[in-house]
Amino acid sequence: LRGIPKTTVAIALALTAISYWALSFYDLLALRYLRKTLPYARMVFTSFIAYAFGHNLGLAAFTGAAIRMRLYASAGLTAVDVVTVQGFCSLTSALGLATIGGLSLLLEPEQLRAAVPLPPWWTRGVGLALLAAVVAYAVGSVIWKRSMEFRGWQLRIPRPSISFPQLALGILDISI
């Protein structure tokens, strides 16, 4: 650590704090999607603990869900609510990764090909597919009004007032 400039360590710590703060908005949007309200401090605390354990213990979706279940259940959320929050948060992260990854593969395909010898059409094709999935999600949030049923679970695509901030938040967090 002594070999790393103090300003670099300070910047890394600040970006980490900003990232965890941004992650708390994943939960905020998920709760808006569920039409549930919790005190902001409780939601930020729960989000921080869930992500801290999830990122450090591994299997973040399961670890984070277990932490969220323990902390959100005492606030009145059901197991289905907690699973929905966890799924929403995972989707938000995936949308950010797909956007950044897709743009990277389209704009800088040589970076991947330097590590893995793939033909140029492959990296651009995967980049386009990732971005197409993100665009399909965004368009679906505008035009799809009905809920879908999957194995007894009723799913609804978030309204644009939730899905567009969700996309922006995922991109912002992954960029940080």
Residue pairs with C-beta under 8 A, 6 or more apart in sequence:
1 9
15 176
18 176
19 173
19 176
20 47
20 48
20 51
20 52
21 44
22 169
22 172
22 173
22 176
23 47
23 48
23 51
23 89
23 173
24 43
24 44
24 47
24 48
25 165
25 169
26 47
26 88
26 89
26 92
26 93
26 169
26 173
27 43
27 44
27 46
27 47
27 85
27 89
28 40
28 43
29 88
29 92
29 162
29 165
29 166
29 169
30 84
30 85
30 88
30 89
30 92
31 37
31 38
31 43
31 85
32 162
33 84
33 88
33 158
33 162
34 81
34 84
34 85
36 77
36 81
38 72
38 75
38 77
42 71
42 75
45 71
46 67
46 68
46 71
46 72
49 67
49 71
50 63
50 64
50 65
50 67
50 68
50 71
51 60
51 64
53 63
53 64
53 67
54 60
54 61
54 63
54 64
54 67
57 63
61 86
61 90
64 86
64 89
65 82
65 83
65 86
68 82
68 85
68 86
69 79
69 82
72 81
72 82
72 85
73 79
73 82
77 85
88 166
91 166
92 166
92 169
92 170
92 173
93 170
93 173
93 174
94 170
95 134
95 137
95 166
95 167
95 170
95 171
96 167
96 169
96 170
96 171
96 172
96 173
96 174
96 175
97 170
97 174
98 130
98 131
98 133
98 134
99 130
99 131
99 134
99 167
99 170
99 171
99 174
100 171
100 174
100 175
101 127
101 130
102 126
102 127
102 128
102 129
102 130
102 131
102 134
103 127
103 131
104 111
104 112
104 127
105 112
105 123
105 124
105 126
105 127
105 130
106 124
106 127
106 128
106 131
109 120
109 123
109 124
109 127
112 118
112 123
113 120
113 123
134 167
137 157
137 163
137 167
138 160
138 163
138 164
138 167
140 157
141 157
141 158
141 159
141 160
141 162
141 163
141 164
142 160
144 157
146 156
147 154
147 155
147 156
148 154
148 155
148 156
148 157
149 155
157 163
158 166
